[in-house]
Amino acid sequence: MLALARSGATELASQRFERLGLGGPATAQGHLAVDIPALAARLAKDHALGTQGPERARFLLHAADAYEALFNASGDPYPGVNAAALVLWAGNRERAATIASQALAALPPHGERPQDYWSLATEAELRLLLGDFGRAADLIKGIAHCLGLFGSVDWEAIASTRKQIRRTCHCLNVDLALLEPLRPPMVIAYTGHMIGARFSSDNEGKVATIIRAQLAKETVGCSFGSLAGGADILFAEAVLERGAELNIVLPFDKADFITHSVRPSGPAWPDRFERCLSRAHTVRYATNDSYLGDDAPYQYAAQMAMGRAVLRARLTDSPVALFAIWDGKGPSEPRKMAGTAVDLSLWHSLGHESWLAAPDGRPVRLPEREPYHPSPPATGQRLNGAILFGDVQGYGRLQESDLPNYAAAILAPVARLLDNHEKHVLTRNSWGDAIFAVFDDVAVAAECAVAIQETIGSVNRDVLGYPFDLSVRLAGHYGPIRPIFDPIQGRETYVGTQIVQAARIEPVTEPGMIYVTEAFAAALALIPGAPFACDYLGEVDTAKSHGRLPLYALRAASAGD
């Protein structure tokens, strides 16, 4: 349930909490006597932060009561600081100060207290709640000074602290510069021309120097991009020199990529490619297939690199920027799906920061921000599509006499949802308990997934006439797929290894949840204003020994996001 809560599935976690009878009178002993009420308070807090309107204050106070009861029972100041913060956010500054005073008194004396991150952060937040802004600022500076002493820095934990303190600062009208010492390192994506017609090899040294100088001005923690001969490798080398994390996305098979995107830049570049690749933190592939002459994998790799940068920045509350080496000209060919100019157009449409330099070293500026309009693929080529697989839990318990009702109450509403987005649905099918659809737009796929989940979840056993409820688990993936005519079905369908990848995720998805791949989440992160959230679940074992994949839980965005 804690994993569900961390994934943003507050309602589902709360349902399971109640179903297990954990919301009744306290009977647990040992650590569970603390862990269970702490989870209840956490769920109440998440529910409150996701609520808008006049009910929000009431839910905040309900969560505060749960944390305060735990604080009074345990004497642990951590639930005390949560109780005080929630009361403040609900508008009661006086009561918040009272609870904060009690929690501060519960902290051990400095000489007896471990000088770890959570201890310092708890006191800093309590001092802030009490209006002791100077002492709070000093403690935050102290945390920043000591970060290196705590071992590897958990920027996700610091992001949680920053978000909580930011809410408190807003309520107290405190300048957010207070948080500047805990500013996480910048996350960057990078792109640029290969050595060739648009980037002369004569300028390689000049560009490398400019890249190093720009990185020296920033504190860059991690980077995302590809590894073509030219600007990509120059960025990768400079990032590695500074000890930052390098994350690579390649569009297709490594050997083929070297042939098409590394060796043409010159004989020295393949060895430089191998050295960078061997030191990369992660390496992802758009497809494990070879280059088949189309742009879709290149477009996918660029979008995945930029989207992963945005996702990482959200996770760690970091600034994000795109670094690019660009000659200031548009795509090399009309209707080009991929390339530096296309990458910049997409990034610029999102309103994120960017840093640009030309291959001859001069500064270059982007034109005024414009909407991004991707070029469609040529007929017959691969395209980047979003794939959904669904599995209705409980179907196997149905009798044959139940099936007409199942088709009317479950399949018909799903069909209507897909009909409403017909122009973006490339293909769809169902068999038994399975639902399958492919879309040309990842935002539409996300919208349909959330709607399908809500639709099936709202159909209860009384409506169906069954002695049990049905639920659906959905899995989504995004990647290059190929249209092909299926002689058996007598119509066009879509095939490829990406379809298989989506199918391997659905069996490990929790009922009532939507799990999506990193590629799906990254593509969605590049849709301006998309009303969805993707919460990182970690690496999960997929079905049929298909390996471990980083997965995200997709949900509708809430007020707390």
C-alpha positions in Angstrom: 0.0 0.0 0.0 2.9 2.3 0.7 4.2 1.6 -2.8 0.8 2.4 -4.2 0.7 5.7 -2.2 4.1 6.6 -3.5 3.0 5.9 -7.0 0.2 8.5 -6.6 -2.6 5.8 -6.5 -4.0 7.3 -3.3 -7.6 6.2 -3.8 -6.6 2.6 -4.6 -4.2 2.5 -1.6 -7.0 3.8 0.6 -9.5 1.2 -0.6 -7.0 -1.6 0.2 -6.2 -0.1 3.5 -10.0 -0.2 4.4 -10.5 -3.6 2.8 -7.8 -5.1 5.1 -9.5 -3.6 8.1 -6.6 -1.4 9.0 -8.8 1.7 9.5 -10.5 0.2 12.6 -9.5 0.2 16.3 -5.7 -0.1 16.7 -4.7 -3.7 17.6 -1.2 -3.9 16.0 1.9 -4.2 18.2 5.6 -3.4 17.7 6.6 -1.3 14.7 3.2 -1.9 13.1 1.6 0.1 15.9 3.4 3.1 14.4 3.6 2.1 10.7 -0.2 1.6 10.2 -1.3 4.9 11.6 1.6 6.6 9.8 0.3 5.1 6.5 -3.2 6.2 7.3 -2.0 9.8 7.9 0.1 9.7 4.7 -3.0 8.6 2.7 -5.1 11.3 4.3 -2.4 13.9 3.5 -2.2 12.8 -0.2 -5.9 12.9 -0.5 -6.1 16.4 0.9 -3.3 17.7 -1.3 -5.1 16.3 -4.3 -8.4 18.1 -3.4 -9.5 21.4 -4.8 -12.2 23.8 -3.6 -13.8 24.4 -0.2 -13.4 20.8 1.0 -9.6 21.1 0.8 -9.1 22.8 4.2 -11.3 20.2 5.9 -9.3 17.3 4.5 -6.1 19.0 5.4 -7.2 19.3 9.0 -8.4 15.6 9.0 -4.9 14.6 7.9 -3.3 16.9 10.5 -5.4 15.2 13.3 -4.1 11.8 12.2 -0.5 13.0 12.3 -1.0 14.8 15.6 -2.4 11.7 17.2 0.6 9.7 16.0 2.9 12.4 17.4 1.2 12.4 20.8 1.4 8.6 20.9 4.9 8.2 19.8 6.7 11.4 20.7 8.4 11.3 17.3 8.7 14.9 16.0 8.5 13.9 12.3 4.6 13.3 12.4 4.5 16.5 14.5 6.1 18.6 11.8 3.6 17.1 9.3 0.7 17.9 11.5 1.8 21.5 12.0 2.4 22.1 8.3 -1.0 20.7 7.4 -2.7 22.9 9.9 -0.9 25.9 8.5 -1.9 25.0 4.9 -5.5 24.8 6.1 -5.2 28.4 7.4 -4.7 28.1 11.2 -1.3 29.7 11.8 -1.7 29.8 15.6 -2.5 26.1 16.0 0.3 25.3 13.6 2.8 27.2 15.8 1.5 25.4 18.9 2.1 21.9 17.4 5.4 23.0 16.0 6.6 24.2 19.4 5.7 20.8 20.9 7.5 18.9 18.1 10.6 21.1 18.5 10.6 20.4 22.2 10.5 16.7 21.4 13.7 16.9 19.4 16.7 15.6 21.4 19.3 18.2 22.3 21.9 18.9 19.6 24.7 17.0 21.3 22.5 13.9 21.5 20.9 14.1 18.1 22.3 12.4 14.9 23.3 15.1 12.5 21.7 13.4 9.6 19.6 14.9 6.8 16.2 14.2 8.2 17.1 15.5 11.7 18.3 18.8 10.3 15.5 19.1 7.8 12.9 18.5 10.5 14.3 21.2 12.7 14.6 23.6 9.8 10.9 23.1 8.9 9.8 23.5 12.5 11.8 26.7 12.9 10.1 28.0 9.7 6.7 27.1 11.0 7.5 29.0 14.2 8.5 32.1 12.3 12.2 31.8 13.1 13.2 32.4 9.5 16.8 33.3 10.2 17.4 30.0 12.1 15.5 28.0 9.4 17.8 29.6 6.8 20.9 28.7 8.7 19.8 25.1 9.1 19.0 24.8 5.4 22.5 26.2 4.6 23.9 23.7 7.1 22.1 20.8 5.3 23.6 22.0 2.0 27.1 22.2 3.6 26.8 18.7 5.0 25.3 17.0 1.9 28.6 15.5 0.8 29.1 14.0 4.3 25.8 12.1 4.1 27.2 9.9 1.3 25.4 9.8 -2.1 22.8 12.6 -2.2 19.2 11.5 -2.4 17.8 14.3 -4.5 14.4 12.7 -4.5 14.2 13.0 -0.7 15.4 16.6 -0.9 12.8 17.3 -3.6 10.1 16.1 -1.1 11.5 18.5 1.5 11.7 21.4 -0.9 8.1 20.9 -2.0 6.8 20.8 1.5 8.9 23.8 2.6 7.8 25.7 -0.6 4.1 25.3 0.4 4.9 26.6 3.9 6.8 29.6 2.5 3.8 30.5 0.3 1.5 30.4 3.3 3.9 32.6 5.4 4.9 34.9 2.5 8.5 33.9 2.9 10.9 34.5 0.0 11.6 31.2 -1.7 15.3 32.2 -1.9 15.4 30.4 1.5 15.5 27.1 -0.5 18.3 28.2 -2.8 21.1 26.3 -0.9 19.1 23.1 -1.5 18.8 23.8 -5.3 19.5 20.4 -7.0 21.9 20.2 -9.9 20.6 21.0 -13.4 19.3 18.2 -15.7 20.2 18.7 -19.3 19.3 17.1 -22.6 21.6 17.7 -25.5 21.5 17.6 -29.3 23.5 18.8 -32.3 24.8 18.3 -35.8 27.1 15.4 -36.8 30.5 16.3 -38.4 29.7 16.9 -42.0 28.0 19.5 -44.2 26.6 21.4 -41.2 29.5 21.0 -38.8 32.9 21.2 -40.2 35.6 19.1 -38.6 37.8 22.2 -38.5 35.5 23.6 -35.8 35.6 20.6 -33.5 38.1 21.9 -31.1 36.4 25.3 -30.9 33.0 23.8 -30.2 34.4 21.4 -27.6 35.9 24.4 -25.7 32.6 26.3 -25.9 30.7 23.3 -24.5 33.2 22.8 -21.6 33.0 26.5 -20.8 29.2 26.4 -20.7 29.1 23.3 -18.5 31.6 25.0 -16.1 29.1 27.8 -15.6 26.4 25.3 -14.4 26.1 22.6 -11.9 25.0 19.7 -14.1 24.0 16.5 -12.4 22.9 14.4 -15.3 22.4 14.5 -19.0 20.4 12.7 -21.7 21.1 12.4 -25.4 22.3 10.2 -28.2 25.9 9.5 -29.2 26.4 10.4 -32.9 29.8 11.5 -34.2 30.0 15.2 -33.7 28.1 17.4 -31.2 26.6 14.4 -29.3 30.0 12.8 -28.5 31.5 16.2 -27.6 28.7 16.8 -25.1 29.0 13.3 -23.7 32.8 13.7 -23.2 32.4 17.0 -21.5 29.7 15.7 -19.2 31.8 12.7 -18.2 34.8 15.0 -17.6 32.8 16.9 -15.0 31.7 13.7 -13.2 28.1 14.0 -14.2 25.7 11.2 -15.1 25.5 10.3 -18.8 22.3 8.6 -20.1 22.3 7.5 -23.7 19.4 6.7 -26.1 20.3 5.0 -29.4 17.7 4.8 -32.2 18.5 1.3 -33.3 21.1 -1.6 -33.2 24.5 -0.4 -32.0 26.5 -1.7 -34.9 24.2 -0.2 -37.4 24.2 3.1 -35.5 28.0 3.2 -35.7 27.8 2.6 -39.4 25.2 5.3 -40.1 25.8 7.9 -37.4 29.3 7.6 -36.0 31.8 6.4 -38.6 30.8 9.0 -41.3 32.2 11.7 -39.0 35.7 10.3 -39.3 37.9 7.3 -38.3 38.5 8.5 -34.7 34.9 8.7 -33.7 33.9 5.0 -33.3 36.6 4.6 -30.5 35.3 7.8 -28.8 31.8 6.5 -29.1 32.8 3.2 -27.4 34.6 5.0 -24.5 31.5 7.2 -23.8 29.1 4.3 -24.1 31.2 2.2 -21.7 30.9 4.9 -19.0 27.2 5.7 -19.5 24.9 5.3 -16.5 22.0 4.0 -18.7 21.7 3.0 -22.4 18.3 2.7 -24.0 17.4 1.7 -27.5 14.4 2.9 -29.6 14.4 -0.5 -31.2 16.9 -3.4 -31.3 16.3 -3.8 -35.0 18.6 -2.4 -37.7 18.2 0.9 -39.5 15.5 0.5 -42.0 15.8 3.8 -43.8 13.2 5.8 -41.9 13.3 8.6 -39.4 11.0 7.2 -36.7 13.7 5.7 -34.5 15.8 8.9 -34.7 12.7 11.0 -33.7 11.9 8.5 -30.9 15.4 8.5 -29.5 15.5 12.4 -29.4 12.1 12.6 -27.8 12.9 9.9 -25.3 16.1 11.7 -24.3 14.3 15.1 -23.9 11.3 13.5 -22.1 13.6 11.5 -19.7 15.3 14.8 -18.9 12.0 16.4 -18.0 10.9 13.4 -16.0 14.1 13.4 -14.0 13.8 17.2 -13.4 10.3 16.7 -12.0 11.4 13.8 -9.8 14.3 15.8 -8.3 12.7 19.3 -8.5 15.7 20.3 -10.7 16.1 23.0 -13.3 16.1 21.5 -16.8 17.6 22.8 -20.1 18.5 21.7 -23.6 22.1 22.3 -24.8 22.4 22.3 -28.6 25.0 22.9 -31.3 22.9 24.2 -34.2 23.6 26.2 -37.4 20.4 28.2 -37.2 18.9 26.6 -40.3 15.8 24.5 -40.6 15.6 20.7 -41.3 17.9 19.5 -44.1 15.0 18.1 -46.0 11.3 19.1 -46.2 8.9 17.1 -43.9 11.9 15.8 -41.9 10.8 14.0 -38.7 14.2 14.1 -36.9 17.3 16.3 -36.6 18.6 19.1 -34.5 16.2 21.7 -35.8 13.2 19.4 -35.2 14.4 18.7 -31.6 14.8 22.4 -30.9 11.4 23.2 -32.3 9.8 20.7 -29.9 11.8 21.8 -26.9 11.1 25.5 -27.6 7.4 24.8 -27.8 7.5 23.6 -24.2 8.9 26.8 -22.9 11.9 25.2 -21.2 15.3 26.9 -21.0 17.9 26.2 -23.8 21.5 27.1 -24.5 22.6 27.2 -28.1 25.8 27.7 -30.0 26.6 27.4 -33.8 29.1 24.9 -35.1 31.5 27.8 -35.9 31.3 29.0 -32.3 29.1 32.0 -32.7 26.0 32.5 -30.5 22.6 31.6 -32.2 19.1 32.4 -31.1 15.8 30.6 -31.6 13.0 32.4 -33.3 9.9 33.3 -31.4 8.2 30.4 -29.7 5.8 28.6 -32.0 3.6 25.5 -31.7 5.3 22.3 -32.6 3.9 20.5 -35.7 5.7 17.1 -36.3 6.0 15.9 -39.8 4.1 12.6 -40.4 6.0 9.6 -41.6 6.1 8.6 -45.3 3.5 5.9 -46.3 4.6 2.5 -45.3 7.3 3.6 -42.9 7.5 3.0 -39.2 5.8 5.6 -37.0 6.0 6.2 -33.3 2.8 4.9 -31.8 1.3 4.4 -28.3 0.1 0.9 -27.5 -2.4 0.0 -24.8 -3.1 -3.5 -23.5 -5.9 -4.1 -21.0 -7.0 -7.2 -19.0 -10.3 -7.3 -17.2 -9.8 -8.9 -13.8 -12.7 -11.3 -12.8 -13.6 -12.3 -16.4 -12.5 -15.9 -15.8 -15.3 -16.2 -13.2 -18.1 -15.3 -15.6 -20.6 -17.8 -16.7 -21.6 -18.0 -20.4 -25.0 -16.4 -19.4 -23.1 -13.4 -18.1 -21.3 -12.6 -21.3 -24.0 -10.5 -23.0 -24.2 -8.3 -20.0 -20.4 -8.1 -19.9 -20.3 -7.0 -23.5 -23.0 -4.3 -22.9 -21.7 -3.0 -19.6 -17.9 -3.2 -20.2 -17.0 -3.6 -23.8 -19.6 -1.2 -25.3 -18.5 1.8 -23.1 -14.9 1.1 -24.0 -15.8 1.0 -27.7 -17.6 4.4 -27.4 -14.5 5.9 -25.8 -12.4 4.7 -28.7 -15.0 5.9 -31.2 -14.7 9.4 -29.7 -11.0 9.4 -30.6 -11.4 7.5 -33.9 -9.0 9.7 -35.9 -6.1 8.8 -33.5 -6.9 5.1 -33.1 -4.8 3.2 -35.6 -6.2 -0.2 -34.7 -8.1 -1.9 -31.9 -9.2 -5.3 -30.9 -10.6 -7.4 -28.0 -10.6 -11.1 -27.2 -12.0 -12.6 -24.0 -10.8 -10.4 -21.2 -8.2 -8.5 -23.3 -8.5 -5.0 -24.8 -5.9 -3.8 -27.3 -5.5 -0.4 -29.1 -2.8 1.5 -30.9 -2.8 5.3 -31.2 -0.8 7.9 -33.2 -0.9 10.3 -30.3 0.4 9.5 -26.8 -1.7 12.1 -25.1 -4.9 10.6 -26.6 -3.7 7.1 -25.5 -3.2 8.4 -21.9 -6.7 10.1 -22.0 -8.3 6.8 -23.2 -6.4 4.7 -20.6 -7.6 6.9 -17.7 -11.1 7.0 -19.1 -11.3 3.2 -19.6 -10.0 2.7 -16.0 -12.6 5.1 -14.6 -15.4 3.6 -16.7 -14.8 0.0 -15.8 -14.0 0.9 -12.2 -17.4 2.7 -11.9 -19.4 -0.4 -13.0 -20.1 -2.2 -9.7 -21.5 -5.7 -9.2 -25.1 -4.5 -8.7 -25.1 -3.0 -12.2 -23.6 -6.2 -13.7 -25.6 -8.5 -11.6 -22.5 -10.4 -10.6 -21.5 -11.5 -7.1 -18.2 -9.8 -7.5 -16.7 -6.5 -8.9 -14.6 -6.3 -12.1 -11.5 -4.2 -12.4 -9.0 -3.6 -15.3 -5.3 -3.4 -15.4 -3.8 -1.4 -18.3 -0.3 -1.2 -19.7 1.0 1.4 -22.1 4.1 1.7 -24.2 5.4 4.1 -26.9 7.8 3.2 -29.7 8.4 2.7 -33.4 5.8 0.4 -35.0 5.2 -0.7 -38.6 2.0 -0.8 -40.5 1.4 -4.1 -42.3 -1.6 -5.7 -44.1 -2.8 -8.8 -42.2 -4.2 -11.2 -44.7 -6.0 -13.2 -42.0 -7.9 -10.2 -40.6 -8.2 -8.6 -44.1 -7.1 -5.2 -42.8 -4.1 -3.1 -41.9 -2.6 -3.7 -38.5 0.6 -2.8 -36.6 3.5 -5.0 -35.6 6.9 -4.8 -34.0 8.9 -5.6 -30.9 7.3 -2.6 -29.2 3.9 -4.3 -29.3 5.5 -7.3 -27.5 7.0 -5.0 -24.9 3.6 -3.5 -24.0 2.1 -7.0 -23.8 4.8 -8.0 -21.2 3.9 -5.2 -18.9 0.2 -5.8 -18.5 0.5 -9.1 -16.6 2.6 -7.4 -13.8 0.3 -4.4 -13.5 -1.7 -4.1 -10.3 -5.4 -4.4 -10.8 -7.0 -0.9 -10.9 -3.7 0.6 -12.1 -2.2 1.8 -15.4 1.5 1.0 -15.7 3.4 2.7 -18.6 7.0 2.4 -19.8 9.6 5.1 -19.4 9.2 5.8 -23.1 5.5 6.4 -22.7 6.0 8.7 -19.7 8.8 10.5 -21.5 6.7 11.1 -24.6 3.9 12.4 -22.4 6.2 14.7 -20.6 6.7 16.6 -23.9 3.0 17.3 -24.3 2.3 20.9 -23.0 -0.4 21.0 -20.5 -1.2 17.3 -20.6 -3.5 16.7 -17.6 -1.7 13.5 -16.5 0.9 12.5 -14.0 3.4 9.7 -14.3 4.8 8.5 -10.9 8.0 6.5 -10.9 7.6 2.9 -9.6 11.2 1.8 -10.0 12.5 -1.2 -12.1 9.9 -4.0 -12.3 10.2 -7.6 -13.5 8.1 -8.0 -16.6 6.2 -11.2 -17.7 7.8 -14.2 -19.4 11.4 -13.3 -18.4 11.3 -10.2 -20.6 13.6 -8.4 -18.2 13.3 -5.5 -15.8 12.0 -2.2 -17.0 11.7 1.2 -15.3 7.9 1.7 -15.0 5.6 4.5 -14.1 2.0 4.7 -12.8 -0.2 6.8 -15.1 -3.1 8.8 -13.5 -5.0 11.9 -14.0 -3.2 14.9 -12.5 -4.4 16.3 -9.2 -4.2 19.6 -7.4 -1.2 18.4 -5.5 0.9 17.8 -8.6 
